[in-house]
Amino acid sequence: MNVLFGSPALHALVLGVGIVSALLGVTSYFIWFERKFAGRMQSRIGPKHVGPYGLLQPIADAFKLLIKADITPDTADRALFNLAPLLAVCVALLSLAVLPLASGLVIADLDVGVLFFLAAGALTVVPTWMAGWGSNNKYALLGGMRAIAQSVAYGVPLVLAALVPVILSGSMKLSDIVAAQAGGHWFALWPPGPGLGAGVLFVLASLAEGNRIPFDIPEAESELVSGISTEYTGMKFGMFYLGEYVHSLVVAALFVTLFLGGYDGPGPDVLALQLLWFVLKVSLVSVLLLWVRWSYVRLRSDQLMTLCWKYLLPSGLLLVAASAVWVWWTEQGGSR
Amino acid sequence: MSVIAPLLDALRTTIRNLGRKPITAMHPFEPRTRAPRYRQSFALLHEANGDEACIGCKKCEKICPSEVIVVGTAAKRESPATGKKRGWADDFTLDLQACIVCELCVQVCPVDAIVMVRVPNAPGFEREDLFLTMKRLYENEALPHAPAIGSSMIASHNPAPASQAQAAAPAQEPGT
């Protein structure tokens, strides 16, 4: 394993602390950007009064959340209720461990990296259900149950979509997947069809797994008050919020890694340039996701399930089969 | 497919909005343009001869849906201007905090004593701004008031109310 600082443990520690704190900082300004962006999409202004262009709004929000009353309902399961927001953030951060930001700049380059982030993604439902059950509130409970149904359903197309780059590159190691796309052979562009289709499938399934609009039926303000976060106040609510945004950034980063060549880009293979390409691509994908988020209304529960089982799952199977055929065909062509 | 077109349409709408200017009115910080017929607060009027117009009949108090008007009726006494005996109000309060601005009090007033007015800073900055005492209602008299006063609104009824049906055939001027 490529180690930058002394022992592997030290390497993981330094990089982990660095990346996580950088990501948390980026996330708070990502939220500011989203509010500005969404405002303009709806002919509003967005944050304006705290600092120039509302730039200090995230800090003001954090202070506001900190001074709010911290309420635990009498009937709530205290342990589950208080642990859930913490876990929500931790689970969202887990996938970062295997994400190569630049050549060699990865906390732990696991041989089963794809498996790891799929597992971490599937875990996001655990804090959600803990919150739903622990709150002892009917809206939270309904939200939690919906979250489970949604997560179980969308886990399947997510796995199928992530399988396509694995088949194409022949490895489950994320750095190998990026290396297989080096020189502009991004899976979203080549082979035509399976790569791009799997990319779209991956984004849809990840959004659904992270409960983002238009798949936010566990929260569903118009039906469930606030769903799983109904009983949460102050910073505990803030952590759910943070977890959701971290998750959406991580989804964008994973999409870039799996389908857009990761840190691959024109120019020499310098660490700073690779990092720049990676950040640029992730920003672009995040903005696209925001665009989608603020253009659509929430799907109904049954529409969500229909979309998953009737359309995404069969197309996922097709894409996996197509990419397998493609790999077999190119190998035949190579020997010819 | 019938699903794809609306999906793309939604994306197009939002991206087009992104290039437009926000329409937000920075209301408390910058003056806001009001519609010509905008009216927010109330005033009590004097008659041309200088008498207070209100006769303390409590019709407005009774019709008010949110019960924000309280009228204190005084004993009948002679008018200093005409010398005739008539009713008076010695107290009149209107609490704008719960007022739903339905204007029923204006419509029901038999002597055109209460009208709605434009105020520069509506709704107000303190609770006290929203509590209209009799003194403040008479101070508001100087403000520009809405054309709709009780008698003109009654006259514009079509068909005319039964009480005026025989007398008011030519008096149907359209919404003054």
Interface residues (C-beta under 8 A of the other chain):
Chain A: F37 G39 R40 M41 Q42 S43 R44 I45 W291 V292 W294 S295 Y296
Chain B: L7 A10 L11 T13 T14 I15 N17 L18 R20 K21 P22 I23 T24
